[in-house]
Amino acid sequence: MNQWTDTHAHLDFPEFSGDVAGVVERAAAAGVGRIISIGCDLESSCRAIALAERYPGVWATVGWHPNHVQDAPDDVRPGLRELVGHPKVVAIGECGVDRYRLPSAQPGGTLEEDARQLAKQEVAFRQQLDLAVETGLNVVVHQRAAHWEAMEIFKPYADRVRGVFHCFVGTIPELEEVLAVGSMVSFTGIVTFKNGEGVRLALKATPGDRFFLETDSPFLAPVPHRGKTCEPAYVRDIALQVATTLGMDPVELSRRTEEQVEAFFPRMRSGAVNAGR
């Protein structure tokens, strides 16, 4: 069976409460032997580490998601710095900029509140990039409806840290900008969607050694699981669509993506590839 890694899942989210063991077991049965559980704030990062300690095939990132920074301290680095030394922490993030969910999109929200939230997102993003440089870890970048803003912050760090721009749905010029600074992109179940042709075009334009596969569980369940809670086992469905889109043997796709996972997240090189407690 081909082996896959889900490079971006939120195993600590309520959708998986009480069933993480089943999620991990179903993933392993589908050939998804490794899962990276993503931190969204300090508590979420601690939960991700706890899951990584419990399950050999689970790893963790630690970070502050841009949509959570309204609750963050003025400097997010001290709290995260206490966590990054854990051997199963493989990256900083997810961090970045999000212009999709701003206060003005909600009743009563104002443009002034938008500006304050974006300013805090940008400060937290830079702090996490600073921490990545300090620790030698790479970063998981969130840039929903904010590619330009995220790139402007990231570029000054690009000679010292690499990023994976996760859940990539951008244009080919945006893809080329990410690749030009030595970073990666990651594709989700959107690549299987009927309206995902733009993502498939970006996939075709991506070199075979510059992308990962992810579910962003519990979101974005791929075809044929639309309407269900997404889980890491569905990486196999994403992989099969990617292989079809690229005209590539799934065996070769597995080999390439697994090699890139270990190159980008070097702490995973000796990691377990089996489910279990």
Residue pairs with C-beta under 8 A, 6 or more apart in sequence:
1 31
2 31
2 236
2 239
2 250
2 251
2 253
2 254
3 31
3 32
3 33
3 254
3 258
3 273
4 30
4 31
4 32
4 33
4 34
4 213
4 235
4 236
4 239
4 254
4 257
4 258
5 32
5 33
5 34
5 35
5 36
5 212
5 213
5 235
5 257
5 258
5 261
5 268
6 27
6 32
6 34
6 35
6 36
6 213
6 214
6 215
6 217
6 232
6 235
7 36
7 164
7 166
7 186
7 212
7 213
7 214
7 261
7 265
8 36
8 38
8 94
8 140
8 166
8 167
8 186
8 188
8 212
8 214
8 215
8 216
9 35
9 36
9 37
9 38
9 214
9 215
9 216
9 217
9 231
9 232
10 16
10 37
10 38
10 40
10 44
10 216
10 217
10 218
11 20
11 23
11 35
11 37
11 48
11 51
11 58
11 217
11 232
12 37
12 44
12 47
12 48
12 51
13 217
13 218
15 217
15 218
15 229
16 23
16 217
16 218
16 231
20 51
20 54
20 55
21 55
21 277
23 217
23 231
23 232
23 233
24 35
24 55
24 57
24 58
24 232
24 275
24 276
25 275
26 231
26 232
26 233
27 33
27 35
27 57
27 231
27 232
27 233
27 235
27 275
28 57
28 274
28 275
29 233
30 233
30 234
30 235
30 236
31 236
32 232
32 233
32 235
32 236
33 57
33 272
33 273
33 274
33 275
34 57
34 58
34 59
34 261
34 268
34 271
34 272
34 273
35 57
35 58
35 59
35 232
36 58
36 59
36 60
36 61
36 90
36 91
36 265
37 47
37 48
37 51
37 52
37 58
37 59
37 60
37 61
38 44
38 48
38 60
38 61
38 63
38 93
38 94
38 140
39 45
39 46
39 47
39 48
39 60
39 61
39 62
39 63
39 64
39 93
39 94
40 63
40 64
40 65
40 68
40 94
41 64
41 65
41 68
41 71
41 72
42 64
42 76
42 79
42 80
44 68
45 60
45 61
45 62
45 63
45 80
45 83
46 83
48 60
48 61
48 62
49 60
49 62
49 83
49 86
49 88
49 89
51 58
51 60
52 58
52 59
52 60
52 86
52 88
52 89
53 88
54 277
55 275
55 276
55 277
56 271
56 272
56 274
56 275
56 276
57 271
57 272
57 273
57 274
57 275
57 276
58 88
59 88
59 89
59 90
59 265
59 267
59 268
59 271
60 86
60 88
60 89
60 90
61 89
61 90
61 91
61 92
61 93
61 94
61 140
62 80
62 83
62 84
62 89
62 92
62 93
63 80
63 92
63 93
63 94
63 95
63 128
63 139
63 140
64 72
64 76
64 80
64 95
64 124
64 128
65 94
65 95
65 98
65 142
66 95
66 96
66 97
66 98
66 121
66 124
66 125
66 142
67 98
67 101
69 76
69 117
69 120
69 121
69 124
70 117
70 120
72 120
72 124
73 79
74 123
75 127
76 124
76 127
76 128
77 127
77 128
77 130
77 131
80 92
80 128
80 131
81 131
81 134
81 135
83 89
84 92
84 131
84 135
84 137
87 267
88 267
88 271
89 137
89 267
90 137
90 265
90 267
90 268
91 132
91 137
91 138
91 139
91 140
91 164
91 265
92 128
92 129
92 131
92 132
92 135
92 137
92 138
92 139
92 140
93 128
93 139
93 140
93 141
93 142
94 140
94 141
94 142
94 166
95 124
95 125
95 128
95 129
95 139
95 140
95 141
95 142
96 121
96 125
96 141
96 142
96 143
96 146
96 150
97 118
97 121
97 122
97 125
97 142
97 143
97 146
97 149
97 150
97 153
98 121
98 142
98 143
98 144
98 145
98 146
99 118
99 144
99 145
99 146
99 149
100 144
100 145
100 146
101 144
102 109
102 113
102 114
102 117
102 118
103 109
103 110
103 113
103 114
103 117
104 110
104 111
104 113
104 114
118 149
122 149
122 153
125 150
125 153
126 153
128 139
129 139
129 153
129 154
129 157
129 161
131 137
132 138
132 139
132 157
132 161
133 157
133 160
133 161
137 161
138 161
138 162
138 163
138 164
138 264
138 265
139 161
139 162
139 163
139 164
140 163
140 164
140 166
141 150
141 154
141 163
141 164
141 165
141 166
141 183
142 150
142 166
142 167
143 149
143 150
143 151
143 165
144 167
147 170
147 174
147 177
150 165
151 177
151 178
151 181
154 163
154 181
154 183
155 181
158 181
158 182
158 183
162 182
162 183
162 184
162 264
163 178
163 183
163 184
164 183
164 184
164 185
164 186
164 212
164 264
165 178
165 183
165 184
165 185
165 186
166 185
166 186
166 188
166 214
166 216
167 186
167 187
167 188
167 190
167 214
167 216
167 220
168 175
168 178
168 185
168 186
168 187
168 199
168 202
168 211
169 190
169 198
169 199
169 202
170 178
170 202
171 198
171 202
172 201
172 202
172 205
175 185
175 202
175 205
175 206
176 205
178 184
178 185
179 185
179 206
179 207
179 210
184 210
184 211
184 212
184 260
184 264
185 202
185 206
185 210
185 211
185 212
186 211
186 212
186 213
186 214
187 199
187 203
187 211
187 212
187 213
187 214
187 238
187 242
188 214
188 215
188 216
188 220
188 222
188 238
189 215
189 216
189 220
189 221
189 222
189 223
189 225
189 230
189 234
189 237
189 238
190 196
190 199
190 220
191 199
191 200
191 203
191 222
191 238
191 241
191 242
191 245
192 222
192 223
192 237
192 238
192 241
193 199
193 222
193 223
194 223
200 245
203 211
203 242
203 245
203 246
204 245
204 246
208 246
208 248
208 256
209 256
209 259
209 260
210 260
211 257
211 260
212 257
212 260
212 261
212 264
213 235
213 238
213 239
213 242
213 257
214 235
214 238
215 221
215 222
215 230
215 231
215 232
215 234
215 235
215 238
216 230
217 229
217 230
217 231
217 232
217 234
218 229
218 230
218 231
219 230
220 230
221 227
221 228
221 229
221 230
221 234
222 230
222 234
222 237
222 238
222 241
223 237
223 241
224 237
225 234
225 237
239 250
239 253
239 254
239 257
240 250
242 248
242 253
243 249
243 250
243 253
246 253
261 268
262 268
262 269
